[in-house]
Amino acid sequence: MALVYAVELYLDRACEKEIIKLVELMPTANLTGGFHFWKRAPHITLGMFTEIDEEKAEEKLKKLVRQWKRAQANFTTVGAFPDGVLFISPVMNEFIYTVHVDVHESFHYPKTGYERYSYGNWLPHLTLVEYKGNNETLLEAFKVLMENFSTLTGGFDRVALVKLDTSAMELCSFKLRD
């Protein structure tokens, strides 16, 4: 089985705290995924890849991040994917578009099985919870989300390269410049 890697975009601590509060209101029965389930920080995945050279990938990411500045994140939308993923989505802005394109132009690695994150198919989203195979719990969580969500504003402040297997191991991370 090939190793899976992700380039992830993180939010400032204040925004993270608000997202965590929201997720803590959702049902935990039948939970199969989401950042809280995996005991991770809330994040937006910019791309997922297999078969990468970790050292080269770290250097590529380091070069990319030098070009990027901190940017505002405005989460205004809630949604669900048919496979049981409940998410919030930021308004697409120049920063989000640019970092996604830059990552995919720089990381020419196989993306098979991760087409949701591929250039041209990607919907920027932050997965809150996942209830694979349990639409009843998903609908319950969606109701909780709709009752408690209001526009959330924060800042993107860091990017990381993460190895995903049975857990997530951050290989490197870089702060975005002011």
ZIMOHU-V237315 format. One record per pair of residues at least 6 apart in sequence whose C-alpha atoms are under 6 Angstrom apart, sorted by the first residue. I is the first residue (numbers start at 1). J is the second residue. D is the distance in whole Angstrom. If there is no record, write none. Layout:
i=I j=J d=D
i=I j=J d=D
This chain:
i=3 j=50 d=6
i=4 j=49 d=6
i=4 j=50 d=5
i=4 j=164 d=5
i=5 j=48 d=6
i=5 j=49 d=5
i=5 j=162 d=6
i=5 j=163 d=5
i=5 j=164 d=6
i=6 j=47 d=6
i=6 j=48 d=4
i=6 j=161 d=6
i=6 j=162 d=5
i=7 j=45 d=6
i=7 j=46 d=6
i=7 j=47 d=5
i=7 j=160 d=6
i=7 j=161 d=5
i=8 j=44 d=6
i=8 j=45 d=4
i=8 j=46 d=6
i=8 j=159 d=6
i=8 j=160 d=5
i=9 j=43 d=6
i=9 j=44 d=5
i=9 j=159 d=5
i=10 j=43 d=5
i=10 j=156 d=6
i=10 j=158 d=5
i=11 j=155 d=6
i=11 j=156 d=4
i=11 j=157 d=6
i=12 j=155 d=5
i=12 j=157 d=6
i=15 j=154 d=5
i=26 j=141 d=5
i=31 j=130 d=6
i=31 j=131 d=5
i=32 j=130 d=5
i=32 j=131 d=5
i=33 j=129 d=6
i=33 j=130 d=5
i=34 j=127 d=6
i=34 j=128 d=5
i=34 j=129 d=4
i=34 j=130 d=5
i=35 j=42 d=6
i=43 j=126 d=6
i=44 j=125 d=6
i=44 j=126 d=5
i=46 j=100 d=5
i=47 j=117 d=5
i=49 j=109 d=6
i=49 j=110 d=6
i=49 j=111 d=5
i=50 j=110 d=6
i=69 j=176 d=5
i=69 j=177 d=5
i=69 j=178 d=6
i=70 j=156 d=6
i=70 j=157 d=5
i=70 j=176 d=5
i=70 j=177 d=6
i=70 j=178 d=6
i=71 j=155 d=6
i=71 j=156 d=5
i=72 j=154 d=6
i=72 j=155 d=4
i=73 j=153 d=6
i=73 j=154 d=5
i=73 j=155 d=5
i=74 j=90 d=5
i=74 j=91 d=6
i=74 j=152 d=6
i=74 j=153 d=5
i=75 j=89 d=5
i=75 j=90 d=4
i=75 j=151 d=6
i=75 j=152 d=5
i=76 j=151 d=5
i=77 j=88 d=6
i=77 j=89 d=5
i=78 j=87 d=6
i=78 j=88 d=4
i=79 j=86 d=6
i=79 j=87 d=5
i=80 j=86 d=4
i=80 j=87 d=6
i=83 j=132 d=6
i=84 j=130 d=5
i=84 j=131 d=5
i=84 j=132 d=5
i=85 j=130 d=4
i=86 j=128 d=6
i=86 j=129 d=5
i=87 j=126 d=5
i=87 j=127 d=4
i=87 j=128 d=5
i=88 j=125 d=6
i=88 j=126 d=5
i=89 j=124 d=6
i=89 j=125 d=4
i=116 j=122 d=5
i=131 j=138 d=6
i=157 j=175 d=6
i=157 j=176 d=5
i=158 j=174 d=6
i=158 j=175 d=4
i=158 j=176 d=5
i=159 j=173 d=6
i=159 j=174 d=5
i=160 j=172 d=6
i=160 j=173 d=4
i=161 j=171 d=6
i=161 j=172 d=5
i=162 j=169 d=5
i=162 j=170 d=4
i=162 j=171 d=5
i=163 j=169 d=5
